[in-house]
Amino acid sequence: MEKISVTIITLNEEKNIERCLESLRWADEIVVADSFSSDATVEICRRFTDRVFQEQWRGYGGQKNFCASKASHRWILNVDADEVVPPATAQAIRRLLAEPGAHAVYELPRKNHFGGRWVRYGGWYPDRIARLYDRDRAAFSDWPVHERLEGPGRPGRIDAPLLHYSYGGMEDYVARQNRYSTLFAEDRRARGWRAGGAHIYLRPLWAFVRTYFLRQGLREGFLGFFLSAGAAYYTYLKYAKTRWP
């Protein structure tokens, strides 16, 4: 069976990281790349692994690739500090690694939670995301935000989910949308790109329609409306900030 390294990037994740690490005791190795946390994140991580490194922030893609470069094993499972790998998912990964097959990258579904509630509609589930990969054939794109795991061919699929405790509540959601939109806009401005009128005026409207109606966010009640409006707000911000920093 192939051995596996689990990689995690962290910054001030003391509220989440222990729950994540507890779910990873089955892994052959845990590697953490911390961006100089000012809370107890590093101390907590060192109770679970001695493979804890501190590195200046390189953007999400660059930081994840740095973390993978410190791993001992060829197969990598990348998880976020606010995610949990349930036992059934760990078993599914182990079964796969007994005979990995031809795929360089594998996707897993995520159960995203908002304020402790699993959000099923509005595009929040199954939210398939590529996280398991052969580092000899795949790596993360070097993007500052919304990085992607890139490898040859189409990704394989694992049906067992990750649990993602993504947002503590509305304030947390709005703050992160503001931060992510700034990172997106900074990257585009650095490339000399500015949003046009269609991006700023039409795409936010489409984001709401797609989330609330086409992806059935309306079935989540008030939360579904809030998340649909939030998708529109984020879309507007990320494009508007390319023109007005």
BALOBA-1460 file (C-alpha; in Angstrom, 3 decimals):
// residues 245
<rec num="1" residu="m" x="0.000" y="0.000" z="0.000"/>
<rec num="2" residu="e" x="1.160" y="3.508" z="-0.816"/>
<rec num="3" residu="k" x="1.891" y="5.663" z="2.230"/>
<rec num="4" residu="i" x="0.258" y="9.053" z="2.520"/>
<rec num="5" residu="s" x="1.246" y="12.485" z="3.812"/>
<rec num="6" residu="v" x="-1.462" y="14.919" z="4.877"/>
<rec num="7" residu="t" x="-0.574" y="18.583" z="4.348"/>
<rec num="8" residu="i" x="-2.169" y="21.576" z="6.078"/>
<rec num="9" residu="i" x="-1.432" y="25.297" z="5.814"/>
<rec num="10" residu="t" x="-2.258" y="27.398" z="8.866"/>
<rec num="11" residu="l" x="-2.474" y="30.926" z="10.193"/>
<rec num="12" residu="n" x="-4.079" y="31.549" z="13.585"/>
<rec num="13" residu="e" x="-6.227" y="28.424" z="13.475"/>
<rec num="14" residu="e" x="-6.260" y="27.503" z="17.168"/>
<rec num="15" residu="k" x="-10.076" y="27.274" z="17.143"/>
<rec num="16" residu="n" x="-10.110" y="24.678" z="14.365"/>
<rec num="17" residu="i" x="-6.806" y="22.857" z="14.096"/>
<rec num="18" residu="e" x="-7.116" y="20.350" z="16.948"/>
<rec num="19" residu="r" x="-10.405" y="18.980" z="15.587"/>
<rec num="20" residu="c" x="-8.755" y="18.625" z="12.180"/>
<rec num="21" residu="l" x="-5.624" y="16.914" z="13.501"/>
<rec num="22" residu="e" x="-7.615" y="14.498" z="15.666"/>
<rec num="23" residu="s" x="-9.278" y="13.252" z="12.469"/>
<rec num="24" residu="l" x="-5.882" y="12.559" z="10.850"/>
<rec num="25" residu="r" x="-4.313" y="10.126" z="13.325"/>
<rec num="26" residu="w" x="-4.650" y="7.384" z="10.705"/>
<rec num="27" residu="a" x="-2.250" y="9.138" z="8.287"/>
<rec num="28" residu="d" x="1.368" y="8.033" z="7.859"/>
<rec num="29" residu="e" x="2.550" y="11.627" z="8.193"/>
<rec num="30" residu="i" x="1.115" y="15.079" z="8.914"/>
<rec num="31" residu="v" x="2.967" y="18.123" z="7.553"/>
<rec num="32" residu="v" x="2.042" y="21.670" z="8.565"/>
<rec num="33" residu="a" x="3.199" y="24.920" z="6.943"/>
<rec num="34" residu="d" x="2.377" y="27.777" z="9.294"/>
<rec num="35" residu="s" x="2.558" y="31.465" z="8.303"/>
<rec num="36" residu="f" x="3.838" y="32.632" z="11.693"/>
<rec num="37" residu="s" x="0.662" y="32.352" z="13.727"/>
<rec num="38" residu="s" x="0.365" y="34.615" z="16.752"/>
<rec num="39" residu="d" x="-1.933" y="32.250" z="18.661"/>
<rec num="40" residu="a" x="-1.472" y="28.661" z="19.885"/>
<rec num="41" residu="t" x="-1.734" y="27.022" z="16.438"/>
<rec num="42" residu="v" x="1.903" y="25.870" z="16.254"/>
<rec num="43" residu="e" x="1.907" y="24.494" z="19.813"/>
<rec num="44" residu="i" x="-1.229" y="22.476" z="19.106"/>
<rec num="45" residu="c" x="0.191" y="21.137" z="15.834"/>
<rec num="46" residu="r" x="3.388" y="19.995" z="17.541"/>
<rec num="47" residu="r" x="1.348" y="17.766" z="19.841"/>
<rec num="48" residu="f" x="0.372" y="15.762" z="16.754"/>
<rec num="49" residu="t" x="3.439" y="15.975" z="14.485"/>
<rec num="50" residu="d" x="7.053" y="17.084" z="14.489"/>
<rec num="51" residu="r" x="6.756" y="18.080" z="10.818"/>
<rec num="52" residu="v" x="5.780" y="21.704" z="11.470"/>
<rec num="53" residu="f" x="7.426" y="24.408" z="9.363"/>
<rec num="54" residu="q" x="7.042" y="28.170" z="9.413"/>
<rec num="55" residu="e" x="7.147" y="29.985" z="6.112"/>
<rec num="56" residu="q" x="6.250" y="33.482" z="4.951"/>
<rec num="57" residu="w" x="2.973" y="33.592" z="3.044"/>
<rec num="58" residu="r" x="3.290" y="32.680" z="-0.655"/>
<rec num="59" residu="g" x="-0.380" y="32.780" z="-1.584"/>
<rec num="60" residu="y" x="-2.679" y="29.771" z="-1.211"/>
<rec num="61" residu="g" x="-1.274" y="27.783" z="-4.136"/>
<rec num="62" residu="g" x="2.367" y="28.559" z="-3.381"/>
<rec num="63" residu="q" x="1.969" y="27.791" z="0.322"/>
<rec num="64" residu="k" x="0.338" y="24.424" z="-0.364"/>
<rec num="65" residu="n" x="3.111" y="23.495" z="-2.799"/>
<rec num="66" residu="f" x="5.734" y="24.480" z="-0.227"/>
<rec num="67" residu="c" x="4.023" y="22.265" z="2.330"/>
<rec num="68" residu="a" x="3.956" y="19.340" z="-0.123"/>
<rec num="69" residu="s" x="7.690" y="19.804" z="-0.779"/>
<rec num="70" residu="k" x="8.311" y="18.966" z="2.886"/>
<rec num="71" residu="a" x="6.323" y="15.713" z="2.747"/>
<rec num="72" residu="s" x="8.061" y="12.340" z="2.815"/>
<rec num="73" residu="h" x="5.571" y="10.417" z="0.706"/>
<rec num="74" residu="r" x="4.480" y="10.562" z="-2.899"/>
<rec num="75" residu="w" x="0.719" y="10.618" z="-2.246"/>
<rec num="76" residu="i" x="-0.601" y="13.792" z="-0.643"/>
<rec num="77" residu="l" x="-3.958" y="14.578" z="0.917"/>
<rec num="78" residu="n" x="-4.327" y="18.315" z="1.363"/>
<rec num="79" residu="v" x="-6.857" y="19.464" z="3.959"/>
<rec num="80" residu="d" x="-7.767" y="22.854" z="5.363"/>
<rec num="81" residu="a" x="-7.511" y="23.568" z="9.072"/>
<rec num="82" residu="d" x="-11.305" y="23.864" z="9.289"/>
<rec num="83" residu="e" x="-11.915" y="20.470" z="7.684"/>
<rec num="84" residu="v" x="-12.333" y="17.011" z="9.192"/>
<rec num="85" residu="v" x="-11.675" y="13.608" z="7.596"/>
<rec num="86" residu="p" x="-14.318" y="11.180" z="8.952"/>
<rec num="87" residu="p" x="-13.272" y="7.544" z="9.602"/>
<rec num="88" residu="a" x="-15.266" y="6.261" z="6.603"/>
<rec num="89" residu="t" x="-13.458" y="8.725" z="4.333"/>
<rec num="90" residu="a" x="-10.073" y="7.726" z="5.746"/>
<rec num="91" residu="q" x="-10.932" y="4.088" z="5.016"/>
<rec num="92" residu="a" x="-11.973" y="4.932" z="1.454"/>
<rec num="93" residu="i" x="-8.660" y="6.697" z="0.867"/>
<rec num="94" residu="r" x="-6.716" y="3.779" z="2.310"/>
<rec num="95" residu="r" x="-8.568" y="1.344" z="0.050"/>
<rec num="96" residu="l" x="-7.784" y="3.492" z="-2.960"/>
<rec num="97" residu="l" x="-4.091" y="3.712" z="-2.114"/>
<rec num="98" residu="a" x="-3.887" y="-0.062" z="-1.984"/>
<rec num="99" residu="e" x="-4.278" y="0.170" z="-5.764"/>
<rec num="100" residu="p" x="-4.197" y="3.844" z="-6.863"/>
<rec num="101" residu="g" x="-4.949" y="3.278" z="-10.550"/>
<rec num="102" residu="a" x="-4.142" y="5.668" z="-13.366"/>
<rec num="103" residu="h" x="-5.403" y="8.963" z="-11.918"/>
<rec num="104" residu="a" x="-2.914" y="11.545" z="-10.661"/>
<rec num="105" residu="v" x="-5.627" y="13.527" z="-8.833"/>
<rec num="106" residu="y" x="-8.776" y="12.518" z="-6.944"/>
<rec num="107" residu="e" x="-11.787" y="14.613" z="-5.981"/>
<rec num="108" residu="l" x="-13.826" y="14.286" z="-2.805"/>
<rec num="109" residu="p" x="-17.231" y="15.808" z="-2.007"/>
<rec num="110" residu="r" x="-17.453" y="18.240" z="0.894"/>
<rec num="111" residu="k" x="-20.242" y="18.773" z="3.391"/>
<rec num="112" residu="n" x="-19.981" y="22.516" z="4.000"/>
<rec num="113" residu="h" x="-21.280" y="23.852" z="7.296"/>
<rec num="114" residu="f" x="-22.395" y="27.421" z="7.996"/>
<rec num="115" residu="g" x="-22.644" y="28.246" z="11.685"/>
<rec num="116" residu="g" x="-22.823" y="24.526" z="12.451"/>
<rec num="117" residu="r" x="-25.520" y="23.792" z="9.846"/>
<rec num="118" residu="w" x="-24.840" y="21.564" z="6.859"/>
<rec num="119" residu="v" x="-25.855" y="23.516" z="3.735"/>
<rec num="120" residu="r" x="-27.170" y="21.128" z="1.081"/>
<rec num="121" residu="y" x="-28.408" y="23.499" z="-1.626"/>
<rec num="122" residu="g" x="-27.218" y="26.544" z="-3.533"/>
<rec num="123" residu="g" x="-24.175" y="24.732" z="-4.916"/>
<rec num="124" residu="w" x="-22.770" y="24.010" z="-1.451"/>
<rec num="125" residu="y" x="-23.046" y="20.230" z="-1.826"/>
<rec num="126" residu="p" x="-21.518" y="18.020" z="-3.096"/>
<rec num="127" residu="d" x="-18.892" y="20.733" z="-3.834"/>
<rec num="128" residu="r" x="-16.405" y="18.234" z="-5.254"/>
<rec num="129" residu="i" x="-12.845" y="19.379" z="-4.693"/>
<rec num="130" residu="a" x="-9.515" y="17.898" z="-5.810"/>
<rec num="131" residu="r" x="-7.401" y="17.166" z="-2.737"/>
<rec num="132" residu="l" x="-5.741" y="13.754" z="-3.052"/>
<rec num="133" residu="y" x="-2.859" y="13.624" z="-5.517"/>
<rec num="134" residu="d" x="0.411" y="12.122" z="-6.636"/>
<rec num="135" residu="r" x="2.896" y="14.947" z="-6.138"/>
<rec num="136" residu="d" x="5.165" y="13.537" z="-8.853"/>
<rec num="137" residu="r" x="2.444" y="14.280" z="-11.422"/>
<rec num="138" residu="a" x="0.341" y="17.107" z="-9.958"/>
<rec num="139" residu="a" x="0.631" y="20.371" z="-8.023"/>
<rec num="140" residu="f" x="-1.441" y="23.396" z="-7.054"/>
<rec num="141" residu="s" x="-1.639" y="26.362" z="-9.386"/>
<rec num="142" residu="d" x="0.440" y="29.248" z="-8.111"/>
<rec num="143" residu="w" x="-2.570" y="31.518" z="-7.562"/>
<rec num="144" residu="p" x="-2.984" y="33.776" z="-4.502"/>
<rec num="145" residu="v" x="-6.639" y="32.694" z="-4.065"/>
<rec num="146" residu="h" x="-8.975" y="30.022" z="-5.521"/>
<rec num="147" residu="e" x="-5.981" y="27.826" z="-6.315"/>
<rec num="148" residu="r" x="-6.572" y="24.603" z="-8.242"/>
<rec num="149" residu="l" x="-4.922" y="21.219" z="-8.120"/>
<rec num="150" residu="e" x="-3.659" y="20.533" z="-11.625"/>
<rec num="151" residu="g" x="-2.524" y="17.233" z="-13.093"/>
<rec num="152" residu="p" x="-2.733" y="15.198" z="-16.288"/>
<rec num="153" residu="g" x="-6.051" y="13.745" z="-17.414"/>
<rec num="154" residu="r" x="-9.381" y="13.883" z="-15.657"/>
<rec num="155" residu="p" x="-9.464" y="13.440" z="-11.885"/>
<rec num="156" residu="g" x="-10.790" y="10.292" z="-10.290"/>
<rec num="157" residu="r" x="-13.493" y="10.380" z="-7.644"/>
<rec num="158" residu="i" x="-13.862" y="9.238" z="-4.072"/>
<rec num="159" residu="d" x="-17.468" y="9.217" z="-2.874"/>
<rec num="160" residu="a" x="-16.802" y="9.611" z="0.865"/>
<rec num="161" residu="p" x="-16.937" y="13.280" z="1.989"/>
<rec num="162" residu="l" x="-14.775" y="15.723" z="3.864"/>
<rec num="163" residu="l" x="-16.544" y="17.774" z="6.530"/>
<rec num="164" residu="h" x="-15.921" y="21.497" z="6.106"/>
<rec num="165" residu="y" x="-16.749" y="23.841" z="8.988"/>
<rec num="166" residu="s" x="-16.305" y="26.798" z="6.711"/>
<rec num="167" residu="y" x="-18.000" y="29.788" z="8.350"/>
<rec num="168" residu="g" x="-18.805" y="30.503" z="11.963"/>
<rec num="169" residu="g" x="-21.643" y="32.831" z="10.970"/>
<rec num="170" residu="m" x="-22.619" y="35.854" z="8.908"/>
<rec num="171" residu="e" x="-19.915" y="38.208" z="10.170"/>
<rec num="172" residu="d" x="-17.211" y="35.642" z="9.440"/>
<rec num="173" residu="y" x="-18.666" y="35.066" z="5.962"/>
<rec num="174" residu="v" x="-18.741" y="38.765" z="5.039"/>
<rec num="175" residu="a" x="-15.213" y="39.371" z="6.355"/>
<rec num="176" residu="r" x="-13.797" y="36.517" z="4.309"/>
<rec num="177" residu="q" x="-15.624" y="37.543" z="1.151"/>
<rec num="178" residu="n" x="-14.038" y="40.956" z="1.506"/>
<rec num="179" residu="r" x="-10.575" y="39.445" z="2.022"/>
<rec num="180" residu="y" x="-10.841" y="36.940" z="-0.837"/>
<rec num="181" residu="s" x="-12.143" y="39.565" z="-3.250"/>
<rec num="182" residu="t" x="-9.152" y="41.780" z="-2.444"/>
<rec num="183" residu="l" x="-6.720" y="38.945" z="-3.156"/>
<rec num="184" residu="f" x="-8.479" y="38.198" z="-6.449"/>
<rec num="185" residu="a" x="-8.399" y="41.854" z="-7.533"/>
<rec num="186" residu="e" x="-4.761" y="42.344" z="-6.545"/>
<rec num="187" residu="d" x="-3.770" y="39.366" z="-8.664"/>
<rec num="188" residu="r" x="-5.731" y="40.630" z="-11.690"/>
<rec num="189" residu="r" x="-4.408" y="44.176" z="-11.377"/>
<rec num="190" residu="a" x="-0.861" y="42.833" z="-11.201"/>
<rec num="191" residu="r" x="-1.531" y="41.153" z="-14.556"/>
<rec num="192" residu="g" x="-2.801" y="44.419" z="-16.036"/>
<rec num="193" residu="w" x="-6.446" y="43.290" z="-16.199"/>
<rec num="194" residu="r" x="-9.476" y="45.420" z="-15.274"/>
<rec num="195" residu="a" x="-13.106" y="44.346" z="-15.177"/>
<rec num="196" residu="g" x="-15.516" y="45.725" z="-17.760"/>
<rec num="197" residu="g" x="-19.102" y="46.786" z="-17.282"/>
<rec num="198" residu="a" x="-20.537" y="43.319" z="-17.907"/>
<rec num="199" residu="h" x="-18.399" y="41.867" z="-15.101"/>
<rec num="200" residu="i" x="-19.430" y="44.548" z="-12.628"/>
<rec num="201" residu="y" x="-23.139" y="44.903" z="-13.450"/>
<rec num="202" residu="l" x="-24.261" y="41.589" z="-14.940"/>
<rec num="203" residu="r" x="-22.178" y="38.889" z="-13.307"/>
<rec num="204" residu="p" x="-23.341" y="39.683" z="-9.749"/>
<rec num="205" residu="l" x="-26.955" y="39.341" z="-10.922"/>
<rec num="206" residu="w" x="-26.138" y="36.021" z="-12.584"/>
<rec num="207" residu="a" x="-24.400" y="34.821" z="-9.402"/>
<rec num="208" residu="f" x="-27.598" y="35.420" z="-7.434"/>
<rec num="209" residu="v" x="-29.881" y="33.776" z="-10.008"/>
<rec num="210" residu="r" x="-27.617" y="30.745" z="-10.335"/>
<rec num="211" residu="t" x="-27.235" y="30.260" z="-6.574"/>
<rec num="212" residu="y" x="-30.806" y="30.986" z="-5.474"/>
<rec num="213" residu="f" x="-32.830" y="29.549" z="-8.336"/>
<rec num="214" residu="l" x="-30.779" y="27.175" z="-10.509"/>
<rec num="215" residu="r" x="-28.875" y="25.607" z="-7.614"/>
<rec num="216" residu="q" x="-31.967" y="25.750" z="-5.386"/>
<rec num="217" residu="g" x="-30.538" y="27.897" z="-2.625"/>
<rec num="218" residu="l" x="-34.149" y="28.919" z="-1.961"/>
<rec num="219" residu="r" x="-34.633" y="25.507" z="-0.315"/>
<rec num="220" residu="e" x="-32.379" y="26.662" z="2.533"/>
<rec num="221" residu="g" x="-34.847" y="29.379" z="3.558"/>
<rec num="222" residu="f" x="-33.453" y="32.658" z="4.860"/>
<rec num="223" residu="l" x="-29.911" y="31.256" z="4.927"/>
<rec num="224" residu="g" x="-30.216" y="30.371" z="1.239"/>
<rec num="225" residu="f" x="-31.236" y="33.929" z="0.391"/>
<rec num="226" residu="f" x="-28.367" y="35.327" z="2.444"/>
<rec num="227" residu="l" x="-25.822" y="33.054" z="0.755"/>
<rec num="228" residu="s" x="-27.184" y="33.877" z="-2.697"/>
<rec num="229" residu="a" x="-26.978" y="37.601" z="-1.974"/>
<rec num="230" residu="g" x="-23.497" y="36.969" z="-0.597"/>
<rec num="231" residu="a" x="-22.453" y="35.284" z="-3.830"/>
<rec num="232" residu="a" x="-23.640" y="38.339" z="-5.758"/>
<rec num="233" residu="y" x="-21.875" y="40.692" z="-3.340"/>
<rec num="234" residu="y" x="-18.599" y="38.787" z="-3.594"/>
<rec num="235" residu="t" x="-18.804" y="38.724" z="-7.387"/>
<rec num="236" residu="y" x="-19.343" y="42.478" z="-7.465"/>
<rec num="237" residu="l" x="-16.497" y="43.174" z="-5.033"/>
<rec num="238" residu="k" x="-13.878" y="41.068" z="-6.777"/>
<rec num="239" residu="y" x="-14.485" y="42.767" z="-10.119"/>
<rec num="240" residu="a" x="-15.058" y="46.292" z="-8.781"/>
<rec num="241" residu="k" x="-11.784" y="46.162" z="-6.857"/>
<rec num="242" residu="t" x="-9.850" y="45.595" z="-10.077"/>
<rec num="243" residu="r" x="-10.832" y="49.167" z="-10.982"/>
<rec num="244" residu="w" x="-11.002" y="50.901" z="-7.604"/>
<rec num="245" residu="p" x="-8.469" y="49.473" z="-5.131"/>
